[in-house]
Amino acid sequence: MDLRKLTRHIAEQRHQNVILTLEKGQVVTRTHQDVYTDVVRACEQLKQWGIQQGMRVGILACNCYQWIIYDLALLELRAQSVAFTDDFAGMSADELLNKYSLSLLLIQASDHVHKESRSRAVALIDAENSGIQAIERPRGQIDWEFNNTGIVFSSGSSGRLKGLTLSRRGIEASVDAFTNTAEPRSDDRLLLFLPISNFQQRLMYYSALWYGFDLIVTDPPRLFRVLKDLHPTILIAPPMLYEAFENRFYSLPAWKQRAAKVLGKIAAALPSESLRHKVARSLFKDAYEALGGKMRFMVTGMAPIKRATLELFQLMQLPLFETYGMTEFGGIALNIPGANKVGSVGRPLPGVRVELAPDGEVIAVREHRIASGYCECAAGEEEQTFIGPDRVATGDVGRFDDDGYLYLVGRKREMIITAGGTKIHPEIPEAEIDASPDVARSVVFADPEAPGLVAIVLPRNPGDESAKARIQQFADEVRSRRPSMAVGRIIFTDLPFSRENGFLRPNLKLDRKKIGEYFLGHTADRGMATLRSA
C-alpha cells in the first residue's frame, strides 16, 4: 500500500464496503464512497483553517468516525498528526499546542475542558466551528516524500510515556505484512474498540480501507452490544477480554465445567470440520452468541495471555491466535489458522527477520520499521532500542522451536535474581500458577523476607476459602516438580489488576513496581532493585 495515495485509492477502487458506528444509540453505516467524500470535505476545511504540508496537528478524541476522517485528511495534505492518548487529558489545550509545536488541536464537542481554551487553534471534529485559525510555526525543510507522518505515544514496558516519530514506509510494510498473512476477505467485518490513538488500531483501518473489508468502530463501554448486534468476523483485543470469557466458564458449577470439557474434546475429535464447529457452537452457545456468532479470526497481543485461556478457546472451536509486535517496530510474529502453536507467538511475518542475542533478547529486523526513532524518551533509551537502521532490540527474551515458532520467555529487565543467585523470569512461575483453574492472575517477585519467591494471587472467586486451599496445594505441586521455580508463600488478594488502580499500565501490561510496592510494602524496593539489576 501507499499511504500517500490512500484517499485516491478509496475513490478508484469503489469497494462495496462500509464503516459502521454506534451513534446516539443507532447504527450508522457509511460506504467507502462516503469516506472519500468526507475526507475531501475535511481537507478543504483544514486548508481554510490554514493547515499546510508539514504542519503538526494534534488529535485528542475518543474513538469515532471523525477521528478516522481527519487522520486521512492529514495524510492527504501531508501534514503530521500527533495522536494524544488519554494520558494527556490533564494537560490544557495551550500546553499541548506549545509543547508539541502544534498548528492546530482537534477535539470533540464533549471535551468541555479543552473546549474552554481561548486559542483559535482548537477545533471540534464533530461540530460546527467558527473563527478557527492555525498557528504558523517554523517547519524547516519540506518532507517531499512524506517519510515522517507524525507522532504517537507509547508507554512500552517501562511505564514511562514515550513519543515516537512515525515512518510512512514502516507503516506500509507493517500493514502489508499483517494483511497478506491474515488474508481478510471482502465480506469480513473487523471490530476496533481500543483507542485509535494507539497506533496498532490505525494500522487496521488503513488495511480495511486499502484492501476492502468492513470496519466497525466503537469504544469499550459499548463493546458487548456491538459484538452481539453487528456480528464482526475479525477481532483484535488484549488478553483481558478473552480471559473474561474464561472467568465466565469457570464460574459455572463444577459438573457443568467437567461435562463441557469432556464433550468439547469429543467434538474436537470429529472427522468433519463443519460438524466439529456445529457441535461446539451448540455446547458453548453463550460464548458464540456473546461474540456475535460469526467470528472467524481473533487475535490477542499487547500483553501475555494465559495458556489456559488459549486452550479453552481451542476447546470451544473459537479461532483465537496470539501475535507479537511493538509500536517501535510493528508486527513481528503471528499465529494463523493452519500454522498455530499454543504458547508461541507464531512465526515471523513476511519481511521480518528475528535474531536472538547471546542473552536471548529478541532482535527484530526489517528494512522499514514503524518508528524512525523517539522524539521524547528517557536518556539512553533510544540507543538501547534502535540498535541499527533496520534493527530494534525488543527487551523480550525468546526462543525458537524446531518449526520456527517464536516463544517469549519474559522481559529482560524483569528477571529475578533470588538470594541463592538463581535467575528466573517471573513469567515462567506465573504461567505455572495461572494454570490452576482457580487462579485469575498471579504476579511473582523475589521474596524480600525469604530466599525464595512470593506470589500475589487473585483467585477467580476471592471469597472461596476452599479455592485458596486448592491454589496453595497446586503451588506446592509445582514446587515439587520444579524446585527452581518454588513459590515459598502466597499473598491472596481480591483486588483486580486494572488500569484504574494502577496495577496495569496503559498498554495493559502489569506494572510490577506498583504491585510490589502495594503488596510487599517498602521492603519491595529492595526486591525490585534486585529484579531490575538483571
C-alpha positions in Angstrom: 0.0 0.0 0.0 0.9 3.7 -0.3 -0.4 6.0 2.4 0.1 9.0 0.1 -2.5 7.5 -2.3 -4.9 6.1 0.2 -7.7 8.7 -0.4 -7.4 8.3 -4.2 -7.3 4.5 -3.8 -10.6 4.6 -1.9 -12.2 6.6 -4.7 -10.8 4.5 -7.6 -11.4 1.0 -6.1 -15.0 1.6 -5.3 -15.0 -1.2 -2.7 -18.6 -2.2 -1.7 -17.6 -2.0 2.0 -18.7 0.2 4.9 -17.7 1.7 8.2 -20.2 1.0 11.0 -20.5 3.1 14.1 -23.0 3.4 17.0 -24.1 7.0 17.4 -26.8 8.2 19.8 -27.9 4.6 20.2 -28.3 4.0 16.4 -26.1 2.1 14.0 -24.7 4.4 11.3 -23.4 2.9 8.0 -21.1 4.8 5.7 -19.7 3.5 2.5 -16.2 3.9 1.3 -17.5 6.4 -1.2 -18.9 8.4 1.8 -15.4 8.1 3.4 -13.8 9.6 0.3 -16.4 12.5 0.1 -15.9 13.3 3.8 -12.1 13.2 3.6 -12.2 15.7 0.7 -14.5 17.9 2.7 -12.2 17.7 5.8 -9.2 18.6 3.6 -10.9 21.7 2.4 -11.8 22.6 6.0 -8.3 22.1 7.2 -6.9 24.3 4.4 -9.4 27.0 5.2 -8.1 27.0 8.7 -4.5 27.4 7.4 -3.1 23.9 7.6 -0.4 23.2 5.1 2.1 20.5 4.3 4.5 19.8 7.2 2.4 21.4 9.9 1.6 19.4 13.1 -2.0 18.8 14.0 -2.9 17.2 17.3 -5.9 14.9 17.8 -7.3 14.3 21.3 -10.6 12.4 20.9 -12.3 9.2 21.7 -13.0 6.6 19.0 -15.3 8.0 16.4 -15.8 8.2 12.6 -14.5 11.8 12.5 -11.2 10.6 14.1 -10.6 8.4 11.0 -11.7 11.1 8.5 -9.4 13.8 9.9 -6.5 11.4 10.1 -7.0 10.5 6.5 -7.3 14.2 5.6 -4.0 15.0 7.3 -2.3 12.2 5.3 -3.7 13.6 2.1 -2.4 17.1 2.9 1.0 15.7 4.0 0.5 17.3 7.5 1.8 15.5 10.5 -0.7 14.1 13.0 0.1 13.9 16.7 -2.2 11.4 18.3 -2.8 12.0 22.1 -3.8 9.2 24.3 -5.9 9.7 27.4 -2.7 10.2 29.4 -2.8 13.8 28.1 -6.3 14.6 29.3 -5.0 16.6 32.2 -2.9 19.0 30.0 -4.6 22.2 28.8 -5.0 22.9 25.1 -2.4 25.7 25.3 0.1 23.3 26.9 -0.4 20.7 24.2 -0.2 23.4 21.4 3.0 24.8 22.8 4.9 21.7 24.0 4.4 19.8 20.7 4.6 22.8 18.3 1.1 22.2 17.1 -0.5 24.4 14.5 -4.0 23.0 15.4 -5.6 20.8 18.0 -8.7 18.8 17.1 -11.0 17.8 19.9 -14.6 16.6 20.4 -17.6 18.7 21.3 -18.0 16.7 24.5 -14.5 17.7 25.7 -15.6 20.6 27.8 -12.1 21.0 29.4 -10.2 21.7 26.2 -13.1 23.4 24.6 -12.8 26.3 27.1 -9.5 27.3 25.5 -9.4 30.8 24.1 -7.0 29.7 21.4 -8.3 30.0 17.8 -6.2 26.9 17.0 -8.6 24.5 18.8 -11.3 23.0 16.6 -14.1 20.5 17.0 -14.1 17.4 14.8 -17.7 16.6 15.3 -19.5 20.0 15.4 -19.6 23.4 13.7 -16.6 25.8 14.1 -16.1 29.5 13.6 -13.0 31.7 13.7 -10.5 28.8 13.6 -7.0 29.8 12.6 -4.0 27.6 12.6 -0.8 28.8 14.2 2.0 29.4 11.7 5.2 27.7 13.1 8.7 27.2 11.6 8.5 24.0 9.6 12.1 23.5 8.4 12.7 21.7 5.2 9.6 20.3 3.4 9.5 16.4 3.6 8.5 15.9 0.0 8.5 12.1 0.3 6.3 12.4 3.4 8.6 10.0 5.2 7.5 11.4 8.6 3.7 11.1 9.0 3.6 12.3 12.6 4.0 11.3 16.3 2.4 8.6 18.5 2.9 7.8 22.2 3.6 4.5 23.9 4.2 3.6 27.5 6.1 0.5 26.5 7.4 -1.9 29.2 9.0 0.9 31.2 5.7 2.6 32.1 7.1 6.0 31.0 5.4 7.7 28.2 7.5 7.9 25.0 6.9 9.8 21.8 7.7 8.1 18.6 8.3 9.6 15.1 6.3 7.6 12.5 7.8 6.3 9.3 5.5 6.0 6.3 7.3 3.2 4.8 7.4 1.3 8.0 3.6 1.7 8.4 3.0 0.5 4.9 5.3 -2.6 5.4 3.5 -3.5 8.6 0.0 -3.2 7.1 1.0 -5.3 4.1 2.7 -8.0 6.2 -0.3 -8.4 8.6 -2.9 -8.3 5.8 -1.1 -10.7 3.5 -0.7 -13.2 6.4 -4.2 -12.9 7.9 -5.8 -12.7 4.5 -9.0 -10.8 5.3 -11.9 -11.3 2.9 -14.1 -8.7 1.3 -17.1 -9.9 3.4 -15.1 -9.6 6.7 -16.0 -7.2 9.4 -13.1 -6.0 11.6 -14.1 -4.6 15.0 -11.9 -1.9 16.6 -12.7 -0.8 20.1 -9.3 0.0 21.6 -8.4 3.7 21.4 -7.5 4.7 17.8 -4.7 6.9 19.4 -2.9 3.6 20.0 -1.3 3.2 16.6 -2.0 -0.5 16.1 -5.7 0.4 15.6 -4.9 2.8 12.8 -2.9 0.1 11.0 -6.0 -2.0 11.0 -8.3 0.6 9.4 -5.7 1.5 6.9 -5.8 -2.1 5.9 -9.6 -2.2 5.7 -9.7 0.9 3.5 -6.9 -0.1 1.2 -7.7 -3.8 0.8 -11.5 -3.6 1.1 -13.4 -5.1 4.0 -15.9 -3.7 6.5 -14.9 -1.8 9.7 -16.8 -1.5 12.9 -15.6 1.3 15.2 -16.7 1.7 18.8 -15.4 2.2 22.4 -15.0 -0.2 25.3 -18.3 0.7 27.1 -20.3 -0.4 24.1 -18.2 -3.4 23.1 -20.5 -6.2 24.0 -23.6 -4.6 22.4 -21.6 -4.1 19.2 -20.3 -7.7 19.3 -23.9 -9.1 19.6 -25.6 -6.7 17.2 -23.1 -6.1 14.4 -21.6 -9.6 14.1 -17.9 -8.9 13.5 -15.7 -11.6 11.9 -12.3 -10.3 13.0 -11.4 -9.1 16.5 -8.2 -7.8 17.9 -8.2 -7.5 21.6 -6.0 -7.7 24.7 -5.9 -10.9 26.8 -8.3 -9.5 29.5 -11.2 -9.6 27.1 -10.7 -13.3 26.3 -9.9 -14.0 29.9 -13.4 -12.6 30.8 -14.9 -15.5 28.8 -12.6 -17.9 30.7 -13.7 -16.5 34.0 -17.4 -16.9 33.0 -16.7 -20.5 32.1 -15.1 -21.2 35.5 -18.0 -19.6 37.3 -20.2 -22.4 36.1 -21.0 -25.3 38.5 -18.1 -27.8 38.6 -20.2 -30.6 37.0 -21.0 -28.3 34.0 -17.4 -27.5 33.6 -16.4 -31.2 33.6 -19.2 -32.1 31.2 -18.3 -29.2 28.8 -14.7 -30.3 28.7 -15.4 -33.9 28.1 -18.0 -33.1 25.3 -15.7 -30.5 23.8 -12.9 -33.0 23.5 -15.2 -35.4 21.8 -16.4 -32.7 19.4 -12.8 -31.8 18.6 -12.1 -35.5 17.6 -14.9 -35.5 15.0 -13.6 -36.0 11.4 -15.7 -33.2 9.8 -14.7 -29.6 10.4 -18.2 -28.4 9.8 -19.6 -31.0 12.3 -16.9 -30.0 14.9 -18.0 -26.4 14.7 -21.7 -27.2 14.7 -21.3 -29.3 17.9 -19.1 -26.8 19.6 -21.5 -24.0 18.7 -24.2 -25.9 20.5 -22.1 -26.8 23.5 -20.8 -23.3 24.0 -23.8 -21.3 22.7 -23.4 -18.5 25.2 -19.8 -17.7 24.2 -20.7 -17.8 20.4 -23.7 -15.5 20.9 -21.7 -13.0 23.0 -19.1 -12.8 20.2 -21.8 -12.2 17.6 -21.9 -15.7 16.1 -19.7 -15.1 13.0 -16.2 -14.8 14.4 -13.6 -16.5 12.2 -10.3 -14.8 13.3 -9.5 -13.4 16.7 -6.1 -12.0 17.7 -4.6 -11.2 21.0 -1.4 -9.4 21.9 -0.3 -6.3 23.8 0.4 -8.4 26.9 0.9 -12.1 27.7 -2.2 -14.3 27.6 -2.7 -17.3 29.9 -2.2 -20.6 28.2 -5.4 -21.9 29.8 -7.3 -19.1 28.0 -6.0 -20.2 24.6 -6.7 -23.8 25.4 -10.3 -23.0 26.4 -10.9 -21.2 23.1 -9.4 -24.2 21.3 -11.9 -26.4 23.2 -14.7 -24.2 22.1 -13.5 -24.3 18.5 -13.2 -20.5 18.6 -10.3 -19.2 16.4 -8.1 -17.3 18.9 -4.5 -16.7 17.9 -1.6 -15.0 19.6 0.5 -12.3 17.9 3.6 -10.2 18.9 4.7 -6.8 18.0 5.8 -3.4 19.3 4.9 0.2 18.4 8.6 0.9 17.7 8.8 -1.8 15.1 5.3 -3.0 14.0 4.1 -6.6 13.8 6.8 -9.2 14.4 5.1 -12.7 14.5 1.6 -14.1 14.2 -0.2 -17.4 14.6 -2.8 -18.1 11.9 -5.2 -21.0 11.1 -3.2 -24.0 9.9 0.0 -22.5 11.4 -0.6 -22.2 15.1 1.1 -23.4 18.3 -0.5 -22.6 21.6 2.1 -20.9 23.8 4.0 -19.4 20.9 3.5 -16.0 19.3 3.8 -17.6 15.9 6.3 -17.4 13.1 7.8 -14.1 11.9 5.7 -12.1 9.5 6.8 -11.6 5.8 9.7 -9.3 5.6 10.6 -9.7 9.3 13.7 -11.5 10.5 14.1 -12.3 14.2 17.5 -12.8 15.7 18.3 -13.9 19.3 21.1 -12.0 21.0 23.6 -14.1 23.1 21.5 -13.3 26.2 18.3 -14.5 24.4 16.9 -11.0 23.7 14.7 -10.8 20.6 16.1 -8.5 17.9 13.5 -7.7 15.2 14.9 -6.8 11.8 13.1 -5.3 8.8 14.1 -2.8 6.1 11.5 -0.3 7.3 10.2 -0.1 10.9 7.2 1.9 12.1 9.1 4.3 14.2 12.2 6.1 12.8 13.1 6.9 16.4 12.0 8.5 19.7 11.2 12.2 19.9 10.5 12.0 23.7 12.1 9.4 25.9 14.4 8.8 28.9 18.1 9.3 28.4 19.8 6.5 26.6 16.6 4.6 25.8 16.8 5.4 22.0 20.3 3.9 21.7 19.2 0.8 23.6 16.2 0.2 21.4 17.1 1.3 17.9 20.4 -0.5 17.5 20.7 -0.2 13.8 18.9 1.4 10.8 16.7 -1.8 10.5 17.1 -3.4 13.9 15.1 -3.0 17.1 16.0 -4.5 20.5 12.7 -5.6 21.9 13.7 -6.1 25.5 12.0 -9.5 25.4 13.8 -12.8 25.9 12.7 -15.5 23.5 13.5 -18.9 21.9 12.6 -20.7 18.7 11.4 -24.3 18.3 12.5 -26.6 15.5 9.5 -25.4 13.4 10.4 -21.8 13.5 7.8 -20.7 16.1 8.8 -18.0 18.5 8.2 -18.3 22.2 8.6 -15.4 24.6 10.2 -16.3 27.9 10.0 -12.9 29.7 11.2 -9.4 29.9 15.0 -9.0 30.0 14.8 -6.2 32.6 12.3 -8.0 34.9 14.5 -11.1 35.6 14.5 -12.0 39.2 17.8 -13.0 40.9 17.0 -14.9 44.1 19.0 -14.7 47.3 20.5 -18.0 46.2 21.7 -16.5 42.9 19.2 -18.2 40.7 18.0 -16.2 37.7 14.3 -16.5 37.0 12.0 -14.8 34.5 8.8 -14.2 36.7 6.6 -15.0 33.7 7.6 -18.7 34.0 6.4 -19.4 37.6 3.4 -17.1 36.9 2.4 -19.3 34.0 2.7 -22.4 36.2 0.4 -20.9 38.9 -2.0 -19.4 36.3 -2.6 -23.0 35.1 -4.7 -23.6 38.2 -8.4 -23.2 37.2 -8.9 -21.3 40.5 -6.4 -18.6 39.6 -7.5 -15.4 37.7 -4.0 -13.8 37.8 -0.7 -14.2 39.6 2.4 -11.9 39.9 5.7 -13.3 41.2 8.5 -11.4 43.0 11.7 -12.2 44.8 10.6 -12.5 48.4 12.1 -9.7 50.4 11.6 -11.7 53.6 12.9 -15.1 52.5 15.4 -16.7 50.0 12.6 -17.9 47.5 9.7 -16.4 45.6 6.4 -14.8 46.7 3.3 -14.8 44.5 0.5 -12.2 44.6 -2.6 -14.3 43.6 -6.0 -13.1 42.6 -8.4 -16.1 42.8 -11.3 -16.3 40.4 -13.5 -16.4 43.4 -11.7 -14.5 46.2 -14.4 -15.4 48.8 -14.0 -19.1 48.4 -11.6 -20.3 51.1 -11.5 -23.8 49.7 -10.3 -22.4 46.4 -7.4 -20.7 48.2 -6.5 -24.1 49.7 -6.6 -25.7 46.2 -4.3 -22.9 44.9 -1.8 -23.5 47.7 -1.8 -27.2 47.0 -1.4 -26.6 43.3 1.6 -24.3 44.0 3.1 -27.0 46.3 2.8 -29.5 43.4 4.5 -27.1 41.1 7.3 -26.7 43.6 7.8 -30.4 43.8 8.1 -30.7 40.0 10.2 -27.6 39.5 12.2 -26.7 42.7 13.9 -23.8 41.0 10.5 -22.2 40.4 9.4 -22.7 44.0 7.0 -20.1 45.4 7.6 -20.0 49.1 4.5 -18.1 50.0 1.3 -16.8 48.5 -0.4 -13.5 49.2 -4.1 -13.7 48.2 -5.9 -10.5 47.1 -9.4 -9.6 45.9 -8.1 -6.5 44.1 -8.3 -6.8 40.3 -5.3 -5.9 38.2 -6.6 -2.9 36.3 -5.6 0.4 34.8 -7.9 2.2 37.3 -5.9 1.1 40.3 -2.6 1.4 38.6 -1.7 -2.3 38.6 -1.9 -2.3 34.8 -0.1 0.2 32.6 -1.9 2.0 29.8 -0.7 -0.7 27.4 -2.4 -3.3 29.7 0.8 -4.9 30.9 1.5 -5.5 34.6 3.1 -2.6 36.5 5.2 -4.8 38.6 6.8 -2.0 40.6 3.4 -0.7 41.8 2.1 -4.1 42.5 5.2 -5.0 44.5 5.1 -1.7 46.5 1.4 -2.2 47.3 1.6 -5.8 48.5 5.1 -6.1 49.8 5.5 -2.7 51.3 8.7 -0.6 51.4 10.7 -3.9 51.6 9.6 -4.4 48.0 12.0 -1.6 46.9 15.0 -4.0 47.6 13.3 -6.8 45.7 12.5 -4.6 42.7 16.1 -3.2 42.7 17.3 -6.8 42.5 14.8 -7.5 39.8 15.9 -4.5 37.7 19.6 -5.2 38.1 19.5 -8.3 36.0 
